[in-house]
Amino acid sequence: MKIGLDVMGGDYAPDATLKGAILAQKEIPKSERIVLIGDENIIISKLKEFKANVEDFDIVHAQDVIGMGEKPIKAFTQKPNSSISIGFKLLKNKKIDTFSSAGNTGAALVGAMYSVNTIPGVIRPCVSGYIPKENGGLSLILDIGANPDSKPDVLYQFAILGNIYAKYVMGIKNPRVGLLNIGEEEEKGNLQCQATFQLMKDTKDFNFVGNVESRELFKNEVDVFVCDGFIGNMIVKQTEALYTLLVKHNLLDDYFKRFNYENFGGSPILGVNSSVLIGHGISNDIAIKNMLLLSREVHLTKLSQKIKAAMAKYAQPN
């Protein structure tokens, strides 16, 4: 297996990305390789500075960088020699098996959709995130930002994608899927949620447990929370802010330590034809390491193939 990493992506790149790659390399089989994509001279210089063996990695030179503030489509198309663009070219040509980046999220989404393409039948790919449960487990929430406006049929598909991810990557036998809403009753919520509930309530595609309120996020009653990217992004950032406050006031316990984004590393893009992960822009070396290890796990579970099989009935005939 070849695990691709955008070395130049992230607020603390390339130091954090390379230190994370060094940590991850120690935890994978020797038969597998981490492919470092970025400025070759910088990569070699930094690996030596960090006392790592250059021969332990594959290096692919990329002279350009897509900045965090650049327009995704314009940057991706006008910077073909950027680390993100070259990473997706390698992924498309099967020179690497996974690709991870903590760089420009929009460019990574564009790259995934236009390089390895959306799985047939998937209306919109989405990004998922983890929320720690009180009992020690994790729940999944999606979308967390890729699709701020989502129609009911798109939310329905998010539930399918989340169900598959929870089952095969998280190891939950029969994931309980809930629709985030302002009340549990069928008639509650805005028109989007009301229409989505009607699509979900009698489904056989996943184990739908009904509307769930945000107060249930940290309990053990639901495994997959479905919402549009607008709501999901606010929830994820609110939990990050809560963690920061608890650290600041020295109020962490074993449970709240699990809210640290470093523990999860990155978020997979669900619904594309390969294993692509997006990392937090502020990712440090621990987060990068965990992102690379998660990308490996996602690939080993053949997640994209399982999603493709599940979505086949939604694909348009040729």
MOBELPE-V875650 format. One record per backbone hydrogen bond with DSSP energy under -0.5 kcal/mol. NH is the residue of the N-H (numbers start at 1). CO is the residue of the C=O. Records with the same first field share a line. If there is no record, write none. Layout:
NH->CO, CO
This chain:
3->33
4->2, 98
5->35
6->100
7->5, 37
8->37
9->6
11->281
13->10
16->12
18->14
19->15
20->16
21->17
22->18
23->19
24->20
25->21
26->22
27->24
28->24, 25
32->29
33->1
35->3, 33
36->34, 58
37->5, 35
38->36, 60
43->39
44->40
45->41
46->42
47->43
48->44
49->45
50->46
51->48
52->47
54->52
56->53
57->54
58->34
60->36
62->38
64->81
67->65
70->67
75->71
76->72
77->73
78->74
79->75
82->79
83->64
86->82
87->83
88->84
89->85
90->86
91->87
92->88
93->89
94->91
95->90
96->90
97->2
98->2
99->275
100->4
101->277
104->66
108->104
109->105
110->106
111->107
112->108
113->109
114->110
115->111
116->111, 112
117->112
118->113
119->271
122->119
123->121
126->270
128->268
129->141
131->139
133->137
134->218
136->133
139->131
140->223
141->129
142->225
143->127
144->127
150->148
154->151
155->151
156->152
157->153
158->154
159->155
160->156
161->157
162->158
163->159
164->160
165->161
166->162
167->163
168->164
169->165
170->165
172->166
173->171
175->172
177->175, 207
178->224
179->210
180->178, 226
181->212
188->185
194->190
195->191
196->192
197->193
198->194
199->195
200->196
201->197
203->200
207->175
208->206
209->177
210->177
211->184
212->179
216->213
217->214
219->216
223->176
224->176
225->140
226->178, 224
227->142
229->147
230->148
232->228
233->229
234->230
235->231
236->232
237->233
238->234
239->235
240->236
241->237
242->238
243->239
244->240
245->241
246->242
247->243
248->244
249->245
250->247
251->246
257->253
258->255
259->256
260->257
263->260
264->261
265->261
266->264
267->278
269->276
270->126, 268
272->269
273->117
274->272
275->97
276->274
277->99
278->267
279->101
280->265
283->280
288->284
289->285
290->286
291->287
292->288
293->289
294->290
295->291
296->292
297->293
298->294
299->295
300->296
301->297
302->299
303->298
306->302
307->303
308->304
309->305
310->306
311->307
312->308, 309
314->311
315->311, 312
